[in-house]
Amino acid sequence: MPILSQIYVYPVKSLAGIQVERWPVDKNGLRYDRKWMLVDEQGRFLSQRRLPRMALIKTRIADDRLILSAPGQDEITLPLHSDEGDDLEVEIWEDRCTAKTTNRLADDWFSRFLESSCRLVYHPDDQIRKVDPDYATEFDQIAFSDGFPFLVVSEASLMALNQAMNLDLPMIRFRPNLVVADCDSYAEDIWRQITINGIGFRLPKPCSRCSVPAIDPVTALSDKEPLVTLARLRKWRNKVYFGQNALHDANGTLSVGNAIEIILTGESQPPL
């Protein structure tokens, strides 16, 4: 039976994530996942696609604080919960929603390191950002994730891809939330419904990949892989795919080592 082998939380969209052993799941997905986000002067979201140095900014959570660190910068901390800040309309792909500003100290800290004017905002608890209704129910919601609350990838899929490339890229290149062990490579392509520790998950859509997996999270430098090999092996309708997007049906807690029950399977997505 497959098991949950790794869990990753990304408190700030497109910054380095945190690997955890046990973590709560709430209405938006893993708690604090993509709760914060950087935006430019027009309120548009920023990511490593535009500013690769975002990969070098580390995040951690301790003592009810979000702690941020970057090379050559002093650490800064922010409260995990705040009712302060001004409303700011922000844009994530085609979505527009209301965020809250944090503080100018954080804005200046990020702008200085990234050498680009930006602001750090957070997703207020009372704001609801719905998932694309083509793939979700009216009750599914997210914070600042691209489109879905979870990304599921198996260890065997990464191993198969690395063998095809003759490389050893780490899992963090692909920024999953849930990593699965003890299954065949690309087994997740046929999963439609799974259960982990009493939480049901739907996997309605494969994850199309942008340029971010080509950015080395240690150096922030880009390379051709894994996109060249994905284009050769995992291309469909002019996009490349790796991993599966997922939605959850309940709150709860996930722990490394949880068994994964496969409830429903279907045709491979993408149909390769």
Buried (B, 14 or more C-beta within 10 A) or exposed (E): EBBBBBBBBBBBBBBBBBEBEEBEBBBBBBBBBBBBBBBBEEBBBBBBEBBBBBBBBBBBBEEEEBBBBBEEBEEBBBEBEEEEBEEBEBBBEEBEBBBBBBBEEBBBBBBEBBEBEBBBBBBBBEBEBBBBEEBBEEEBBBBBBBBBBBBBBBBBBBEBBBEBBEEEBEBBBBBBBBBBBBBEBBBBBBBBBBBBBEBBBBBBBBBBBBEBBBBBBEEBEBBEBBBEBBBEBBBEEEBBBBBBBBBBBEEBBBEBEBEBBBEEBEEEBBEE
